Amino acid sequence: MIALSAPDLGPVDREAVLATLDDGWVSSAAPAVTAFEQAFARTVGRAHATAVSSGTAALHLALHMLDLGPGDAVIAPTLTFIGGVAPILHAGARPIFVDCGAADWNLDPALLEEAFARAGREGLTVRAIVPADLYGQCCDIAAIRAVADEKGVPVILDSAEAVGATLDGRHAGHGAMAAAYSFNGNKIITTGGGGMLASDDAALIARARSLATAARVPAVHYEHAEVGFNYRMTGLAAALGSAQLATLEDKVARRRAIHGRYRDRLDALAGVAFAPEAPGRRHSRWLTVMLLDQTATAVAPEALRLALEAAGIESRPVWKPMHLQPVFRDHPMIGGAVSERLFADGLCLPSGSVLTDAEIDRVCEVIEATLAP
């Protein structure tokens, strides 16, 4: 099977994990955790970072610290993974979903005013905006911040899919109060499962770190002044993360090259297009996403997915918009046509940095044969 996004692991990664096993520091108290936090903060250009068990956990911590409750709302994109939305409910608020823009597939800043107005009509108070950097492309954070600053609400970035992406030369996550990142097994760099919360606010990260370790107050005995969470990253995961981080640029370059090879081979096919790269942005191409104009191809993305599967190739539909999910059917939604079209027409192709050119060509051969008139 050619996997959608297999982990890119090598001898250095193995040595890092074995060294942590040998020194016995495998828990969240390991020096490797602090080292990974510091290295990641330097890489993304933020002053502070705390390593946690997942990108979802990182986002939950940031939202939890806003003291959300009944009557509060958080604006979020509809085109995203549920891990970027579920923490809103875990923190006690209600999501208001906003459609994406065609230029970058991220939350459309032009719809934010309407989202605030809708919240008012629903008797809700917007307390934050949580945009996502979808599939490895940074959102238009400046335009989002302009509205957020006017309304007096913070922006927390869901950069789970965008490690290695940049906007105007700055790493994904800049411009927000805090940003959450993911190192799941299918991400560009991995700790097996893990995440990071990064910010320039030292107090914010210090409190997040405390909350992630059950909010334990420093004492010989276990002392707690508030209820926290068990969200800390282990030493084994952090050791792997530091080793992976050292090769981030190579991994991004390879994924971008893979995307380029797909385009070189498939761009000329009628009805085929790919996710855009907006001006000023370096799309990490965590996943290469292809769009099929079904009026031109007469082939639905699901038919192509099944053809690829029959050939031993994994592919995946574009994220199903949150407003189409049964669990969110009663939540407010602004727009929807763009995300619905992308879900109907999109297919994520194998994109892992371990893919060989021969494997990419095999994927292209199946696509060409399936789309052939």
ZASE-849052 format. One line per field, with one value per residue (C-alpha): residue in three letters; x, y, z; residue number from 1. Coordinates in steps of 0.25 Angstrom, whole numbers, plus 5000, padded with zeros to 4 digits. Example, Ala and Ser with C-alpha at 12.3 -4.5 7.8 and 13.67 -1.06 7.14 Angstrom:
% residues 2
drenlum: [Ala|Ser]
xx: [5049|5055]
yy: [4982|4996]
zz: [5031|5029]
kolnu: [1|2]
//
This chain:
% residues 373
drenlum: [Met|Ile|Ala|Leu|Ser|Ala|Pro|Asp|Leu|Gly|Pro|Val|Asp|Arg|Glu|Ala|Val|Leu|Ala|Thr|Leu|Asp|Asp|Gly|Trp|Val|Ser|Ser|Ala|Ala|Pro|Ala|Val|Thr|Ala|Phe|Glu|Gln|Ala|Phe|Ala|Arg|Thr|Val|Gly|Arg|Ala|His|Ala|Thr|Ala|Val|Ser|Ser|Gly|Thr|Ala|Ala|Leu|His|Leu|Ala|Leu|His|Met|Leu|Asp|Leu|Gly|Pro|Gly|Asp|Ala|Val|Ile|Ala|Pro|Thr|Leu|Thr|Phe|Ile|Gly|Gly|Val|Ala|Pro|Ile|Leu|His|Ala|Gly|Ala|Arg|Pro|Ile|Phe|Val|Asp|Cys|Gly|Ala|Ala|Asp|Trp|Asn|Leu|Asp|Pro|Ala|Leu|Leu|Glu|Glu|Ala|Phe|Ala|Arg|Ala|Gly|Arg|Glu|Gly|Leu|Thr|Val|Arg|Ala|Ile|Val|Pro|Ala|Asp|Leu|Tyr|Gly|Gln|Cys|Cys|Asp|Ile|Ala|Ala|Ile|Arg|Ala|Val|Ala|Asp|Glu|Lys|Gly|Val|Pro|Val|Ile|Leu|Asp|Ser|Ala|Glu|Ala|Val|Gly|Ala|Thr|Leu|Asp|Gly|Arg|His|Ala|Gly|His|Gly|Ala|Met|Ala|Ala|Ala|Tyr|Ser|Phe|Asn|Gly|Asn|Lys|Ile|Ile|Thr|Thr|Gly|Gly|Gly|Gly|Met|Leu|Ala|Ser|Asp|Asp|Ala|Ala|Leu|Ile|Ala|Arg|Ala|Arg|Ser|Leu|Ala|Thr|Ala|Ala|Arg|Val|Pro|Ala|Val|His|Tyr|Glu|His|Ala|Glu|Val|Gly|Phe|Asn|Tyr|Arg|Met|Thr|Gly|Leu|Ala|Ala|Ala|Leu|Gly|Ser|Ala|Gln|Leu|Ala|Thr|Leu|Glu|Asp|Lys|Val|Ala|Arg|Arg|Arg|Ala|Ile|His|Gly|Arg|Tyr|Arg|Asp|Arg|Leu|Asp|Ala|Leu|Ala|Gly|Val|Ala|Phe|Ala|Pro|Glu|Ala|Pro|Gly|Arg|Arg|His|Ser|Arg|Trp|Leu|Thr|Val|Met|Leu|Leu|Asp|Gln|Thr|Ala|Thr|Ala|Val|Ala|Pro|Glu|Ala|Leu|Arg|Leu|Ala|Leu|Glu|Ala|Ala|Gly|Ile|Glu|Ser|Arg|Pro|Val|Trp|Lys|Pro|Met|His|Leu|Gln|Pro|Val|Phe|Arg|Asp|His|Pro|Met|Ile|Gly|Gly|Ala|Val|Ser|Glu|Arg|Leu|Phe|Ala|Asp|Gly|Leu|Cys|Leu|Pro|Ser|Gly|Ser|Val|Leu|Thr|Asp|Ala|Glu|Ile|Asp|Arg|Val|Cys|Glu|Val|Ile|Glu|Ala|Thr|Leu|Ala|Pro]
xx: [5000|5005|5001|4994|5005|5014|5024|5038|5047|5062|5074|5076|5062|5064|5077|5070|5059|5069|5077|5065|5062|5077|5077|5063|5057|5044|5033|5029|5039|5050|5061|5057|5043|5050|5060|5049|5041|5052|5056|5042|5040|5053|5049|5035|5040|5032|5038|5032|5025|5020|5019|5007|5000|4993|4990|4975|4981|4989|4977|4968|4978|4978|4963|4961|4970|4959|4949|4938|4924|4909|4906|4920|4924|4936|4937|4944|4945|4936|4946|4955|4958|4949|4961|4961|4947|4944|4952|4942|4931|4941|4944|4929|4926|4918|4925|4920|4925|4930|4932|4946|4951|4954|4968|4974|4963|4964|4954|4949|4952|4941|4930|4935|4926|4914|4918|4919|4905|4900|4905|4898|4885|4887|4889|4904|4916|4928|4940|4951|4954|4961|4965|4972|4984|4978|4986|4999|4995|4995|4982|4981|4984|4986|4972|4966|4974|4968|4954|4958|4965|4954|4944|4954|4955|4968|4972|4977|4983|4980|4994|4993|4995|5005|5018|5028|5019|5021|5014|5023|5035|5029|5026|5011|5005|5010|5001|4992|4992|4996|4997|4995|5003|5001|5012|5002|5008|5004|5009|5021|5029|5024|5026|5016|5005|5007|5006|5011|5005|5014|5013|5021|5013|5022|5011|5001|5011|5014|5000|4997|5009|5003|4990|4995|5002|4989|4991|5000|5006|5021|5021|5027|5013|5003|4996|4985|4978|4970|4967|4976|4978|4988|4993|5008|5017|5026|5042|5042|5032|5040|5054|5048|5042|5055|5062|5050|5051|5065|5061|5048|5053|5057|5043|5036|5045|5042|5027|5027|5035|5024|5013|5021|5023|5008|5005|5015|5009|4994|4992|4989|4977|4964|4956|4968|4973|4981|4980|4985|4997|4993|5003|5013|5012|5020|5010|5017|5008|5006|4996|4994|4980|4974|4960|4952|4942|4932|4926|4939|4944|4931|4938|4934|4945|4940|4941|4955|4958|4953|4961|4973|4970|4968|4983|4988|4988|4982|4975|4965|4953|4955|4951|4936|4931|4927|4913|4910|4914|4902|4908|4908|4895|4889|4901|4901|4908|4912|4913|4916|4917|4932|4935|4923|4929|4943|4937|4930|4941|4954|4963|4976|4987|4999|5008|5018|5033|5037|5030|5039|5037|5033|5022|5017|5017|5009|4999|4998|4997|4984|4979|4981|4975|4963|4961|4963|4952]
yy: [5000|5014|5022|5035|5041|5031|5036|5039|5032|5029|5025|5038|5037|5023|5027|5039|5030|5019|5029|5034|5019|5017|5029|5025|5039|5034|5042|5056|5061|5057|5068|5064|5071|5084|5083|5080|5092|5101|5096|5097|5111|5115|5109|5116|5129|5130|5133|5121|5107|5096|5081|5074|5061|5066|5078|5077|5077|5090|5097|5092|5098|5112|5112|5107|5119|5129|5124|5121|5118|5117|5129|5130|5127|5124|5126|5115|5110|5100|5093|5087|5074|5073|5073|5088|5090|5080|5088|5100|5091|5084|5098|5102|5110|5109|5109|5118|5113|5122|5117|5118|5126|5121|5127|5119|5110|5116|5124|5136|5149|5156|5147|5151|5163|5155|5144|5154|5159|5145|5143|5155|5150|5137|5143|5139|5147|5144|5142|5137|5134|5121|5120|5108|5107|5097|5086|5094|5108|5120|5127|5142|5145|5160|5162|5153|5160|5174|5169|5162|5175|5184|5174|5173|5157|5149|5140|5126|5119|5104|5102|5087|5084|5095|5092|5097|5107|5122|5135|5146|5139|5136|5122|5118|5123|5137|5148|5141|5141|5126|5115|5100|5090|5075|5064|5053|5041|5046|5060|5066|5064|5054|5050|5038|5046|5060|5075|5088|5102|5114|5128|5141|5142|5135|5135|5129|5117|5116|5114|5105|5096|5096|5092|5081|5075|5074|5088|5083|5094|5092|5084|5071|5066|5068|5081|5086|5100|5097|5085|5083|5072|5061|5066|5066|5060|5048|5049|5038|5046|5059|5052|5047|5061|5068|5058|5061|5076|5076|5071|5079|5088|5075|5069|5081|5082|5068|5070|5082|5074|5063|5073|5079|5065|5062|5076|5073|5060|5063|5078|5076|5067|5073|5076|5075|5086|5086|5094|5108|5115|5129|5141|5142|5128|5116|5104|5093|5083|5074|5068|5070|5072|5070|5076|5069|5077|5066|5072|5071|5058|5050|5044|5046|5047|5035|5027|5031|5028|5014|5012|5016|5007|4995|4998|4998|5014|5021|5034|5042|5052|5067|5069|5069|5083|5084|5089|5077|5068|5062|5066|5081|5082|5092|5101|5115|5115|5127|5123|5109|5108|5109|5098|5089|5090|5086|5074|5070|5071|5069|5057|5057|5049|5042|5052|5047|5051|5036|5035|5031|5037|5023|5023|5036|5032|5020|5028|5037|5025|5021|5035|5036|5023|5026|5039|5035|5037]
zz: [5000|4996|5009|5009|5018|5024|5035|5030|5040|5040|5048|5055|5060|5065|5072|5079|5084|5089|5096|5104|5107|5112|5121|5127|5125|5118|5125|5124|5134|5124|5120|5105|5107|5111|5099|5089|5094|5093|5079|5074|5079|5072|5059|5059|5064|5077|5090|5098|5095|5103|5098|5100|5096|5083|5075|5080|5095|5091|5086|5098|5107|5100|5100|5114|5119|5113|5124|5114|5118|5114|5105|5099|5085|5077|5062|5054|5040|5035|5026|5036|5044|5057|5066|5063|5067|5078|5088|5087|5093|5103|5108|5109|5097|5084|5071|5060|5046|5035|5020|5014|5003|4989|4989|5000|5006|5019|5028|5019|5027|5019|5026|5040|5042|5038|5048|5059|5055|5055|5069|5074|5068|5075|5088|5088|5091|5082|5091|5081|5067|5064|5049|5043|5034|5025|5019|5021|5016|5025|5027|5024|5039|5036|5031|5042|5053|5048|5051|5064|5069|5065|5073|5085|5084|5083|5071|5074|5062|5059|5052|5054|5039|5036|5043|5032|5025|5024|5022|5017|5022|5036|5041|5042|5056|5056|5058|5068|5083|5083|5072|5073|5065|5063|5062|5059|5052|5038|5040|5033|5046|5056|5071|5068|5075|5081|5080|5084|5089|5085|5089|5092|5105|5116|5126|5116|5113|5128|5132|5120|5125|5139|5134|5125|5137|5146|5151|5161|5170|5174|5187|5192|5193|5182|5184|5174|5174|5161|5153|5141|5131|5128|5115|5116|5105|5109|5108|5097|5088|5091|5087|5074|5072|5073|5063|5054|5055|5051|5037|5036|5024|5016|5019|5014|5002|4998|5000|4991|4981|4981|4979|4967|4961|4962|4955|4944|4941|4943|4941|4926|4929|4926|4939|4948|4958|4971|4984|4981|4988|4991|4989|5000|5005|5005|5005|5012|5004|5016|5007|4992|4989|4975|4970|4959|4951|4949|4937|4930|4935|4937|4949|4963|4974|4981|4968|4967|4981|4979|4967|4975|4986|4977|4972|4986|4988|4999|4997|5005|5002|5006|5021|5022|5026|5040|5037|5029|5041|5049|5062|5058|5050|5059|5060|5053|5039|5031|5016|5012|4997|4995|5006|5000|4986|4991|4999|4987|4977|4985|4988|4996|4989|4995|5000|5010|5009|5008|4995|4983|4969|4964|4974|4970|4956|4959|4966|4953|4944|4952|4951|4936|4933|4942|4936|4921|4912]
kolnu: [1|2|3|4|5|6|7|8|9|10|11|12|13|14|15|16|17|18|19|20|21|22|23|24|25|26|27|28|29|30|31|32|33|34|35|36|37|38|39|40|41|42|43|44|45|46|47|48|49|50|51|52|53|54|55|56|57|58|59|60|61|62|63|64|65|66|67|68|69|70|71|72|73|74|75|76|77|78|79|80|81|82|83|84|85|86|87|88|89|90|91|92|93|94|95|96|97|98|99|100|101|102|103|104|105|106|107|108|109|110|111|112|113|114|115|116|117|118|119|120|121|122|123|124|125|126|127|128|129|130|131|132|133|134|135|136|137|138|139|140|141|142|143|144|145|146|147|148|149|150|151|152|153|154|155|156|157|158|159|160|161|162|163|164|165|166|167|168|169|170|171|172|173|174|175|176|177|178|179|180|181|182|183|184|185|186|187|188|189|190|191|192|193|194|195|196|197|198|199|200|201|202|203|204|205|206|207|208|209|210|211|212|213|214|215|216|217|218|219|220|221|222|223|224|225|226|227|228|229|230|231|232|233|234|235|236|237|238|239|240|241|242|243|244|245|246|247|248|249|250|251|252|253|254|255|256|257|258|259|260|261|262|263|264|265|266|267|268|269|270|271|272|273|274|275|276|277|278|279|280|281|282|283|284|285|286|287|288|289|290|291|292|293|294|295|296|297|298|299|300|301|302|303|304|305|306|307|308|309|310|311|312|313|314|315|316|317|318|319|320|321|322|323|324|325|326|327|328|329|330|331|332|333|334|335|336|337|338|339|340|341|342|343|344|345|346|347|348|349|350|351|352|353|354|355|356|357|358|359|360|361|362|363|364|365|366|367|368|369|370|371|372|373]
//
